[in-house]
Amino acid sequence: MSDRRVHLHYTFDLWAERWRRREATGDMIIVRYADDIIVGFEHEADARRFWEVMRERMQEFSLSLNSEKTLPNDHMSNLPIGSCRPPKDWRC
């Protein structure tokens, strides 16, 4: 396992799980592969709060989010669970 992934495990994974247990008011899902992260929320208010504190958390460890790949959105909100087809207007 690379140092980068170990660093993210302590910087993000453990912290995000704790945030989910203590702060989230609805369902929350976290998917991470290497240094790519997808986080989904049942409630928009949770997403907004998480977004703010996650940015602060990353800065504490001298990490930054890729502005080209990082954006809050609701493109997936109308897909049924288990669907793997993105909406027609979805851009990667």
N, C-alpha and C positions, 0 to 999 in steps of 0.2 A: 504494500500500500504506500502510495506516495506521501511525502510530507504535507503536500497541499491538502490531500483528502483527510489526513489525520487532523490537520489544523481546522478544516471545516467541520469535522465531527464535533470538536469541542466548541468552536466558535458559533456554529449554526445549529447542528442537529440536536444536541442536548438542550441548548437554550430554547429552540423552537418547540420541542416537546414539552418543556416546562411551561412556556408561554401558553401553549394549547390547553394544558391542564388547569392553569390558574386564571387565564384571562379570556379565553374564547367563550362566547355565549352560545355559539351554535357549532355545527359540524365544521371540521377543518381537516384538510388532507395535505400531506407534505410528500412530495416525490423528489428525490435527489439522485442523480446519476453523475458521478465524478463531481465536477464543479457547477453543474446545471441544476437549478432548483425550480420546481413548480409548486406553488402553494394555492390551494383553493379554499374558499370560505362559503359557508351558508349565508352569512350576514355581511353586508357591505361594510357596516361599522367595524366589525372585527378586522376585515381586510385593510381598512384605512389605518386603524390603530397599529396593526402588525407592520404595515409598510413603514410607518414612521419610526417605530422602535427598532425594526430590522436594519434600517439605514444607519441609525445611531450605533447599533451593535457592530455592524461591519466596520464603521469608522474607528471604533475603539480598538480594533485589531489591525488597523491600517489596510483594510480590504475595501474595495469599491465594487459597485454593481456596474455591469456593462450596460451603458445607456441605450445601445442599439437593441439589446435583447431583454431589457427590463422595462416592463410597463404593466400597470394595473389595467385589467380589461375584463370584460364580461362575455367574450366571444364564445365561451364554452357553456354559458349558463342554460342554454336551451337544449343541450344534448342529453339524451338519456344516459344513465350510468352504464358504463361498459362500451359505449360507442367509441369507435376509433376513426370516425370520419369527421374531419374539421369542417366548419361552415364554409360556404363558397367564398366569402370575402375575407377569410383568415389568411394573414400573411405571417410567414416565419421570419 
